[in-house]
Amino acid sequence: MTSTSRTRLAVILATATLLAAEAATAIARPADSSAADQLRRDTEAIHALGVSGVQARAIAPDGRQSVATSGTADLRTGRPVSSDGYFRMASTAKTLVATVVLQLEAEGRLSLDDTVDHWLPGVVRGNGNDGSRITIRQLLQHTSGISDDGMPGYTTPEEYYQQRHDVYRPEQLVARAMAHAPDLPPGEDENWKYSNTGYVVLGMIIQKATGHPAHQEIEDRILRPLGLDQTRWTGTSSALPRPHAEAYQLFGPGSLVNVTNQVAVDHETSFTTTTRDENRLLRALLSGRLLPPRQLAEMKQTVPVSADVQQLWPGGRYGLGLVERPLTCGGTYWSHEGGDGGYITLNGVTDDGRRSAVVSMSEARGDTPEHILAQENAASTLIDNALCASGRGTS
């Protein structure tokens, strides 16, 4: 075993020990009543908007947990929402991808200043796209300018039923995007534009640098060392582990569709998870258990998000696979929400990694901008209240 391997093994064992102790503490020490009551009120407020099912979990610095659910997991049967229900991780997996990339940088296996062409010559090319001008850092920060027009989506029930089992290779998704001109010139901080395609490219770079698919590197480097056994790669399967709430998409008045049964477009980094695991992931990351200090500091170097996204994330800034948002009680928190096929999840963790919260909703009210904003604001309020809680066991 090399010295690098021994060091990595020691980190893994130490992390596992810390997390086991944390889990044991959380089980032994229930949340204080004020934190639990606030979380319950906030989940009920989200349900009152018309969201079918809501589950939330907040963890205080001493490990005490507050758990709340509201609504139903199945509109047909009225089955209650499980506090341990699985859901699609969706774009929160971008934090996993970014963490692996920064671990590879720490190991000297790549540089954030490497261009796309250095790793994937000729892949990002055509219609003004130029992989020789785009760096890994820009992909991570959504300043690459690469268009998302090539990502298939569901805008009507008919599209959902036609496309829900379509499978795309990463190369196909990138090629679709290359049929469009870039949204913006690469590299300018003020030219921030969210790009799922950019993270598909990052997954391809991980595979080129390591010889393994991105999901395997995520499992080996993050999930197994942290004991996140409720976070699972789904690949091209449309099935979710049980228990899970049925997922619904509101396409318009009288058009609420069960969208649980589908294949994720970017299946190479498609995971299901739980509120327990997502809390543990964020706490481990921000407390420095996954990255050396220099790489974690790089991850937290942020730029302002675009004006349209500011409506959803007021004051939001984007780092490398992490979003920084202000707290009403002062300071900021870190997060990365995810939304895919009816499941929408918001999360947050304080800068020291000691307080965290996750709320997962099993209905996307995406028919109007007003519904989207109302659902986002209610979930953001839940996260803010949980992270700003005070009192013994919650401060």
C-alpha positions as CSV (number, residue, x, y, z in Angstrom):
1,M,0.0,0.0,0.0
2,T,1.4,3.4,-1.0
3,S,1.7,6.3,1.5
4,T,-1.1,8.1,-0.4
5,S,-3.3,5.0,-0.1
6,R,-2.5,4.7,3.6
7,T,-3.4,8.3,4.2
8,R,-6.6,8.0,2.3
9,L,-7.6,4.9,4.3
10,A,-6.9,6.7,7.6
11,V,-9.1,9.6,6.5
12,I,-11.9,7.2,5.5
13,L,-11.7,5.3,8.9
14,A,-11.6,8.5,10.9
15,T,-14.5,9.9,9.0
16,A,-16.6,6.7,9.4
17,T,-15.9,6.8,13.2
18,L,-17.0,10.4,13.5
19,L,-20.2,9.8,11.6
20,A,-21.0,6.7,13.5
21,A,-20.7,8.7,16.7
22,E,-22.8,11.5,15.3
23,A,-25.5,9.1,14.2
24,A,-25.6,7.5,17.7
25,T,-25.9,10.9,19.3
26,A,-28.7,11.9,17.0
27,I,-30.7,8.7,17.8
28,A,-30.2,9.2,21.6
29,R,-31.1,12.9,21.7
30,P,-34.4,14.0,20.2
31,A,-34.9,17.6,19.1
32,D,-36.1,20.2,21.5
33,S,-39.9,20.9,21.2
34,S,-39.6,24.4,19.8
35,A,-37.4,23.3,16.8
36,A,-39.7,20.4,16.1
37,D,-42.8,22.6,16.3
38,Q,-41.4,25.1,13.9
39,L,-40.4,22.4,11.4
40,R,-43.9,20.9,11.6
41,R,-45.5,24.4,11.0
42,D,-43.2,25.0,8.0
43,T,-43.9,21.6,6.4
44,E,-47.6,22.2,6.8
45,A,-47.2,25.6,5.2
46,I,-45.7,24.0,2.1
47,H,-48.5,21.4,2.0
48,A,-51.1,24.2,2.3
49,L,-49.8,25.6,-1.1
50,G,-51.1,22.4,-2.7
51,V,-47.9,20.3,-2.6
52,S,-49.1,16.7,-2.1
53,G,-46.3,15.4,0.2
54,V,-43.5,17.0,2.3
55,Q,-40.8,15.6,4.5
56,A,-38.1,17.5,6.4
57,R,-35.3,16.8,8.8
58,A,-33.1,19.3,10.7
59,I,-30.0,18.5,12.8
60,A,-28.7,20.8,15.5
61,P,-25.0,21.2,16.5
62,D,-25.3,18.6,19.3
63,G,-26.9,16.0,16.9
64,R,-30.5,16.5,18.0
65,Q,-32.9,15.9,15.2
66,S,-36.2,17.4,14.3
67,V,-38.3,15.5,11.8
68,A,-41.7,16.4,10.3
69,T,-44.0,15.3,7.5
70,S,-47.1,16.7,5.9
71,G,-49.6,15.6,3.3
72,T,-49.7,12.2,1.6
73,A,-47.2,10.0,-0.2
74,D,-49.9,8.7,-2.6
75,L,-52.9,10.7,-3.8
76,R,-54.7,7.5,-4.8
77,T,-54.4,5.7,-1.5
78,G,-53.8,8.5,1.0
79,R,-50.7,6.7,2.3
80,P,-48.8,8.9,4.8
81,V,-45.5,10.4,4.0
82,S,-42.5,8.6,5.4
83,S,-39.8,10.6,7.2
84,D,-37.3,8.2,5.7
85,G,-38.6,8.2,2.2
86,Y,-36.3,8.1,-0.8
87,F,-36.4,10.7,-3.5
88,R,-34.3,11.6,-6.6
89,M,-31.3,13.7,-5.6
90,A,-31.3,15.5,-9.0
91,S,-29.0,18.5,-9.1
92,T,-27.8,18.2,-5.6
93,A,-25.6,15.5,-7.2
94,K,-23.7,18.4,-8.7
95,T,-22.1,18.9,-5.3
96,L,-20.9,15.2,-5.4
97,V,-19.4,15.8,-8.9
98,A,-17.7,19.0,-7.8
99,T,-16.3,17.3,-4.7
100,V,-14.8,14.5,-6.7
101,V,-13.2,17.0,-9.1
102,L,-11.7,18.9,-6.2
103,Q,-10.4,15.7,-4.7
104,L,-8.7,14.9,-8.0
105,E,-7.1,18.4,-8.0
106,A,-5.8,17.8,-4.5
107,E,-4.2,14.6,-5.7
108,G,-2.5,16.4,-8.6
109,R,-4.5,14.4,-11.2
110,L,-6.0,17.5,-12.8
111,S,-6.0,21.3,-12.6
112,L,-9.0,23.6,-12.4
113,D,-7.3,25.6,-15.1
114,D,-7.2,22.6,-17.5
115,T,-9.3,23.2,-20.6
116,V,-12.0,20.9,-21.7
117,D,-10.0,20.2,-24.8
118,H,-7.1,19.0,-22.6
119,W,-9.2,16.1,-21.5
120,L,-11.9,15.8,-24.2
121,P,-10.4,17.1,-27.5
122,G,-13.0,18.1,-30.0
123,V,-16.0,17.2,-27.8
124,V,-17.1,20.8,-27.2
125,R,-16.9,22.3,-30.7
126,G,-19.2,23.9,-33.3
127,N,-21.6,26.8,-33.5
128,G,-19.2,29.0,-31.6
129,N,-18.5,26.5,-28.8
130,D,-14.8,26.1,-28.2
131,G,-13.5,23.7,-25.6
132,S,-10.0,25.2,-25.8
133,R,-11.4,28.4,-24.1
134,I,-13.4,26.7,-21.4
135,T,-11.8,25.5,-18.1
136,I,-12.8,23.0,-15.5
137,R,-13.4,25.8,-13.0
138,Q,-15.8,27.5,-15.4
139,L,-17.8,24.3,-15.8
140,L,-18.0,23.9,-12.1
141,Q,-19.1,27.5,-11.6
142,H,-21.6,27.7,-14.5
143,T,-19.6,30.4,-16.3
144,S,-18.7,28.2,-19.3
145,G,-21.5,29.6,-21.4
146,I,-22.5,26.1,-22.7
147,S,-26.1,26.0,-23.6
148,D,-28.7,23.8,-21.9
149,D,-31.0,23.7,-24.9
150,G,-29.7,20.2,-25.7
151,M,-31.2,18.7,-22.4
152,P,-34.5,17.0,-23.1
153,G,-37.3,18.0,-20.8
154,Y,-41.0,17.5,-20.0
155,T,-43.1,20.5,-20.8
156,T,-46.4,18.7,-21.3
157,P,-47.9,15.4,-20.1
158,E,-47.6,14.1,-23.7
159,E,-43.8,14.8,-23.7
160,Y,-43.5,13.1,-20.4
161,Y,-45.2,9.9,-21.6
162,Q,-43.2,9.9,-24.9
163,Q,-39.7,10.6,-23.4
164,R,-39.7,9.2,-19.8
165,H,-37.8,6.1,-20.6
166,D,-35.4,7.6,-23.2
167,V,-31.8,6.9,-22.4
168,Y,-29.0,9.2,-23.5
169,R,-25.2,8.7,-23.4
170,P,-23.3,11.7,-22.1
171,E,-21.8,12.2,-25.5
172,Q,-25.2,12.4,-27.0
173,L,-26.3,15.1,-24.5
174,V,-23.2,17.2,-25.2
175,A,-23.7,16.8,-28.9
176,R,-27.3,18.1,-28.6
177,A,-26.0,21.1,-26.8
178,M,-23.3,21.7,-29.5
179,A,-26.1,22.2,-32.0
180,H,-26.7,25.5,-30.3
181,A,-24.6,28.6,-29.9
182,P,-23.2,29.3,-26.4
183,D,-25.5,31.2,-24.2
184,L,-22.7,33.5,-23.1
185,P,-19.0,34.0,-23.6
186,P,-17.0,31.7,-21.3
187,G,-15.1,32.9,-18.2
188,E,-16.7,36.2,-17.3
189,D,-18.0,36.0,-13.7
190,E,-21.0,38.3,-14.6
191,N,-21.9,35.8,-17.4
192,W,-23.3,33.2,-15.0
193,K,-25.8,30.8,-16.6
194,Y,-26.8,27.5,-15.0
195,S,-25.8,24.6,-17.3
196,N,-26.6,21.0,-16.7
197,T,-24.7,20.2,-19.8
198,G,-21.5,21.6,-18.2
199,Y,-21.8,19.0,-15.5
200,V,-22.3,16.2,-18.0
201,V,-18.9,17.3,-19.4
202,L,-17.4,17.2,-15.9
203,G,-18.6,13.6,-15.5
204,M,-16.9,12.8,-18.8
205,I,-13.7,14.4,-17.5
206,I,-13.8,12.4,-14.3
207,Q,-14.0,9.2,-16.3
208,K,-11.1,10.3,-18.5
209,A,-8.9,11.2,-15.5
210,T,-9.7,8.1,-13.4
211,G,-10.7,5.4,-15.9
212,H,-13.9,5.0,-13.9
213,P,-17.5,6.3,-14.4
214,A,-18.3,9.4,-12.3
215,H,-20.9,7.5,-10.3
216,Q,-18.3,4.9,-9.3
217,E,-15.8,7.6,-8.2
218,I,-18.7,9.2,-6.2
219,E,-19.5,5.9,-4.5
220,D,-15.9,5.1,-3.7
221,R,-14.8,8.5,-2.6
222,I,-17.8,9.9,-0.8
223,L,-20.8,7.5,-0.2
224,R,-18.9,4.5,1.2
225,P,-16.4,6.4,3.3
226,L,-19.3,8.4,4.9
227,G,-21.6,5.4,5.3
228,L,-24.3,7.0,3.1
229,D,-26.0,3.7,2.4
230,Q,-29.3,5.3,1.7
231,T,-27.8,7.2,-1.3
232,R,-27.9,4.9,-4.3
233,W,-27.0,5.2,-8.0
234,T,-30.1,4.4,-10.1
235,G,-28.5,4.4,-13.6
236,T,-31.1,3.7,-16.3
237,S,-33.6,2.2,-13.8
238,S,-36.9,4.1,-13.4
239,A,-37.5,2.4,-10.0
240,L,-36.9,4.0,-6.6
241,P,-36.1,2.1,-3.4
242,R,-39.0,1.8,-0.8
243,P,-40.4,3.6,1.0
244,H,-40.9,6.6,-1.4
245,A,-43.6,9.1,-2.1
246,E,-45.2,9.1,-5.5
247,A,-43.9,12.1,-7.4
248,Y,-46.4,14.5,-9.2
249,Q,-45.9,17.3,-11.7
250,L,-48.5,20.0,-12.1
251,F,-48.6,20.9,-15.8
252,G,-51.7,23.1,-15.5
253,P,-55.2,23.3,-14.2
254,G,-56.6,19.8,-14.0
255,S,-53.3,18.3,-15.3
256,L,-51.6,16.7,-12.3
257,V,-49.5,13.8,-13.6
258,N,-47.8,11.0,-11.6
259,V,-44.2,11.3,-12.9
260,T,-42.5,8.8,-10.6
261,N,-41.7,6.3,-13.3
262,Q,-39.0,7.8,-15.4
263,V,-35.3,7.6,-16.3
264,A,-33.1,10.5,-15.3
265,V,-31.7,12.3,-18.4
266,D,-28.2,12.4,-17.0
267,H,-28.3,8.9,-15.6
268,E,-24.5,8.8,-15.2
269,T,-24.8,10.9,-12.0
270,S,-28.4,10.0,-11.0
271,F,-28.9,9.1,-7.4
272,T,-31.7,8.6,-4.9
273,T,-31.2,9.6,-1.3
274,T,-33.0,10.5,1.9
275,T,-33.1,13.5,4.2
276,R,-30.8,11.6,6.6
277,D,-28.1,11.1,4.1
278,E,-28.3,14.5,2.5
279,N,-27.9,16.1,5.9
280,R,-24.9,13.9,6.6
281,L,-23.3,14.7,3.3
282,L,-23.6,18.5,3.7
283,R,-22.3,18.4,7.3
284,A,-19.3,16.3,6.3
285,L,-18.4,18.5,3.4
286,L,-18.6,21.8,5.2
287,S,-16.8,20.5,8.3
288,G,-13.9,19.6,6.1
289,R,-14.2,15.8,6.1
290,L,-14.2,15.4,2.3
291,L,-11.8,18.1,1.1
292,P,-8.5,19.6,2.2
293,P,-8.7,23.2,3.4
294,R,-7.4,24.7,0.1
295,Q,-9.9,22.8,-2.0
296,L,-12.8,23.6,0.3
297,A,-11.9,27.3,0.2
298,E,-11.9,27.0,-3.7
299,M,-15.3,25.5,-3.6
300,K,-16.5,28.5,-1.5
301,Q,-15.2,31.1,-3.9
302,T,-18.5,32.5,-5.3
303,V,-19.9,34.7,-8.1
304,P,-23.4,36.2,-8.2
305,V,-26.1,34.1,-9.9
306,S,-28.1,35.6,-12.8
307,A,-30.9,38.0,-12.3
308,D,-33.6,35.5,-13.1
309,V,-32.2,33.0,-10.6
310,Q,-31.9,35.8,-8.0
311,Q,-35.7,35.7,-7.9
312,L,-35.5,32.2,-6.6
313,W,-32.3,32.6,-4.5
314,P,-32.3,36.2,-3.3
315,G,-28.7,37.2,-2.7
316,G,-27.5,33.9,-4.0
317,R,-24.0,33.3,-5.1
318,Y,-22.5,30.2,-6.7
319,G,-19.2,28.6,-5.9
320,L,-17.9,25.3,-7.3
321,G,-21.0,23.0,-7.0
322,L,-22.3,24.9,-3.9
323,V,-24.7,27.8,-3.5
324,E,-24.2,30.5,-0.9
325,R,-27.4,32.2,0.5
326,P,-27.9,34.7,3.2
327,L,-29.6,33.9,6.5
328,T,-32.2,36.2,8.0
329,C,-30.5,35.9,11.4
330,G,-27.1,37.0,9.9
331,G,-24.4,35.2,8.0
332,T,-24.9,32.8,5.2
333,Y,-25.4,29.1,4.5
334,W,-24.4,26.6,1.8
335,S,-26.8,24.5,-0.2
336,H,-27.6,22.9,-3.6
337,E,-31.2,22.2,-4.3
338,G,-32.4,19.6,-6.8
339,G,-35.5,19.1,-8.9
340,D,-36.3,16.2,-11.1
341,G,-39.6,14.6,-12.2
342,G,-41.8,15.9,-9.4
343,Y,-39.3,15.7,-6.6
344,I,-38.0,19.1,-5.4
345,T,-35.5,19.3,-2.5
346,L,-34.0,22.2,-0.8
347,N,-31.2,22.0,1.8
348,G,-28.8,24.0,3.8
349,V,-25.8,23.8,6.2
350,T,-24.1,26.4,8.2
351,D,-20.5,27.4,7.3
352,D,-19.1,25.3,10.1
353,G,-21.1,22.2,9.1
354,R,-22.7,22.0,12.6
355,R,-26.4,22.8,11.7
356,S,-28.2,21.5,8.7
357,A,-31.7,21.0,7.2
358,V,-33.3,19.2,4.2
359,V,-36.8,19.4,2.9
360,S,-38.0,17.2,0.1
361,M,-41.3,17.8,-1.7
362,S,-43.0,15.1,-3.9
363,E,-44.9,17.5,-6.1
364,A,-43.5,20.2,-8.5
365,R,-46.1,23.0,-9.0
366,G,-44.4,24.1,-12.2
367,D,-47.3,25.3,-14.2
368,T,-46.9,29.1,-13.5
369,P,-44.0,31.3,-12.3
370,E,-46.1,32.3,-9.3
371,H,-46.5,28.7,-8.2
372,I,-42.8,28.0,-8.7
373,L,-41.8,31.0,-6.7
374,A,-44.3,30.3,-3.9
375,Q,-43.1,26.8,-3.5
376,E,-39.5,27.9,-3.6
377,N,-40.0,30.6,-1.0
378,A,-41.9,28.4,1.4
379,A,-39.2,25.7,1.3
380,S,-36.5,28.4,1.6
381,T,-38.3,29.7,4.7
382,L,-38.2,26.3,6.3
383,I,-34.4,26.0,5.7
384,D,-33.8,29.5,7.1
385,N,-35.9,28.9,10.2
386,A,-34.2,25.6,10.9
387,L,-30.7,27.1,10.5
388,C,-31.6,30.2,12.5
389,A,-33.1,28.2,15.4
390,S,-31.9,29.2,18.9
391,G,-32.1,27.6,22.3
392,R,-30.4,24.7,24.0
393,G,-29.8,21.9,21.5
394,T,-30.6,24.0,18.5
395,S,-28.2,26.9,18.6
